[in-house]
Amino acid sequence: MQQRDYIERMVQQLAGAIATILGAASAGRFEEAERDLDRAWSGLGLRRTDVLRLDDDTVCALLGAKTELAVRLLEAQSSVEEARGAREAAAALRARAMTLRATGRMSS
């Protein structure tokens, strides 16, 4: 019960952070969006750069029930890259989010 409440609070906080990230990106404030992404990743206990270099199984093992939150952050980062005009980077992040989601479901 406590873990579920904890995760629900994290989801709510992350939703607010993602809204802020997407708002900054749509306004062309990419450095601000990047800083907010880094803070959001830090809230999950990982650095964004680490998530991008680790394999999906390792990320899922480190995050456990928080894996879906990581997926949402990758999707937000993809939107930032799309707003920046970096379509290939955005597509790669979307693909990573999809594979991480699938890996997380298989791990549960």
Secondary structure as UniProt FT lines:
FT   HELIX           2..26
FT   TURN            27..28
FT   HELIX           30..43
FT   TURN            44..45
FT   HELIX           48..53
FT   HELIX           56..63
FT   HELIX           64..66
FT   HELIX           67..84
FT   HELIX           87..107
//
